[in-house]
Amino acid sequence: MDEFVDTHAHLDFPEFAADLPALLERATASGITRIISVGCDLASSARAVALAERYPQVYASVGWHPGYVEEAPADFRAELRALAAHPKVVAIGECGLDHYRLPSKVEGSGKTAADDAAYQAKQIGVFQQQLEVAAELGLNCIVHERAAFEPTVAMIRPFADRLRTVFHCFVGTPEQMRVVIGLNGLVSFTGIATFKNADVVRSSLLAVPADRFMFETDAPYLAPVPHRGKRCEPAFVADLARYAAGVRGVSLTELGAQVQATTRGFFSRLR
Ligand SMILES: [Zn+2]
């Protein structure tokens, strides 16, 4: 069977509390032999590490998501280093910038443009710390970028000679994909690539060089067709991969071998 890694899932989320062992069995049966559980803050990262200790096929990434920065301490580098010391931690993240969900855009929040500016400044500080720790430890970064492509690239650029980044849940244009590749980075596709209205994502999926992309679910979100709207789970990477092979006009076996080599090259601690 063709093997794939789900490079981005949130196995610690409450959506999976009731049936995680069965979900992992379904993933294995579908050829998804490794899953990276991605942390969103220190507590979630610690839970991801605990899952990696319990289940042989689960690995962890540790970091602080830009959407959760209001709760972040001023300096969490020591805690992040300690978590990243675990041998099954394969990356730092998810980390990055998100200008889509700004405080003032939340209805009834009473927040202003000044609150948005403070929030964006905090995101920069939180992202910067993670880039520094990743570079120091020789780990790559899983990047969350939404409505903030240019500033995210500008923050990564000074680190591009020391670490690699994957733009997770990539929904950008082929031009943006080429910018990411210019940073020696990768893009990673979710089930969004299978959605009817996702022509831009498909054009990037078609244009991306064979050694510059990976797959993920972002479970519990973004289930690919034909599971759209349901809770997403790692087994669905198989549906996404089949679809992507069709878009690129290659066999699933050829695609699988290529993506597997890319994934293991990027996450070098994956066994
Ligand atoms: Zn995520």
Boltz pocket constraint, residues with backbone or C-beta under 6 A from the ligand:
constraints:
  - pocket:
      binder: B
      contacts: [[A, 8], [A, 10], [A, 38], [A, 94], [A, 218]]
      max_distance: 6.0
